[in-house]
């Protein structure tokens, strides 16, 4: 099973309308400082958001199977997109008290979030560019 996202540019801007799995719509844009309108998150800002929500959801799903009451789970991801290699600091806060064994298990579960695993194991990219009507050499 694959997941799908389609991004359509907003002509005259750096904004994008993104359709995720044919069901969900989000918008991205670039900050004004780099020529965007600042109407939405920049695409690279979605990566730490995906990691944070994935870790939180993975923890909630696991806790549900164990019938553990975690209360509110807050996951903060600080993504340094300028470092080489890129770096993520992940801080997890759980409202309810837990035993040391529960904490150890939840740390393993958090590290197994699917978004994090995809990044850690690497991703292959294959691009295909189609142009409606290529300009001939004579027309240049």
N, C-alpha and C positions, 0 to 999 in steps of 0.2 A: 504494500500500500504506500503510495506516495502522497505528499502534501503539495498543494499548489497555491501560488500567489501570482496575480497578474497586476502589474503596475501600468497605469496609463497617465502619460504626462498631461499637465494642464498647459496648453499652448501659451507662450509668452511669460511663463513663470518657471520656477524650479519645483513647484508643487507637483505632487503625484496623488492620484486616486488609486488605492490598492484594494483589490478584491482577494480575500483569503478563502480558499476552498469553496468558492462560489457562494459563500454565505455571509461573510463579514466584510464590512467596509471600514477602512481607516484612511487617513490622509497623512502624507508626509510633506515636509517643506524644508528649506534651509534657512538658517538665521539671516536676518537682514544684513549683518556684517559681511556675509559672503555672497550677497546678491539675491537671497530669497525674500519671501514676505513674512517669514516667521509664524506661519499659520498652523504649524504642526511640528511634531518632533522630526528631527533630521533622521534619515534612514539608519545611520550608525547608532543613534540613540535607542533604537528599537532592540538592539542586541542586549544591553544590560536589562532592559525591561523584560525581554523574553526569558533571560536567565532568572531574574528575581521571581517572576510569576511561576516559572517552571519549578523552582525549588520549593516555593510556598505550596503550590498545588500538590507536588509529589509528597511533601510532608503531611499535608492534610489527608490525602488519599490513604497513606500508610497508617496514620493515626486512626482513621475511620475503621480500617480492617481490624485494628487492635482494640478498638473501642476506648482509645485514650482521649481525654479531653485536653486539648492543647490551648484552648481559648484562642485569643488572637495571635496569629503568626505574622511577624513582620520580617521581610527579607530586603535588605538594602545591598545593592550591588554598586560598587564604585569601579567603573571601567576606565582604565587609562588607555585611551585609543591612540596615544602618541608614543607609548613605550614600545621597545623592541626586545623581546616578544611582548605582545599585548598582555595586559595584566588586569585581573579581576579580583577585587577584595569583596568577599561575601560575608555579611553580618546577619545573623539570624537571631531573632528575639521571639521567645515563646512565653506567653502570658502565665500559663499554669505551671506549678512546680512539678518536677519530674524526678524520677530516681536516676542514679548514675547509669544504670543499665539502659534505661529509656533514652537518656541523652546520647550515649554511645551509639545506640541503634539509629537514632534520628540523624546523627552526623553521617553515618554510612548511607542512609536513605537520601539525604540532601546531596551527597556527592554523586548519586546515581541518577540525578535528574536528566531526562533525555536530551535537553538542549546542551547541557554541559558535556555529556558524553559525546554528542555529535562533534562538538568543537574539539574536544580532547583527542578524539580518534582521527580527526581530519576529514575533510570534505573534498571531493573531486569536482571540478567545475568544467563544463563543456558548453561553450557559447556558440550560437548560430545566429548570424546577422542576415536579415532579409531586407532588401530595399525595394520599394514599389517599382521605381523606374530608375535604374542607374543612369547617370549622365555619361554620355559617350565622350571619348577623348576629343573628338572633333568639336563638341559643343562647349568645351572649356574655354 
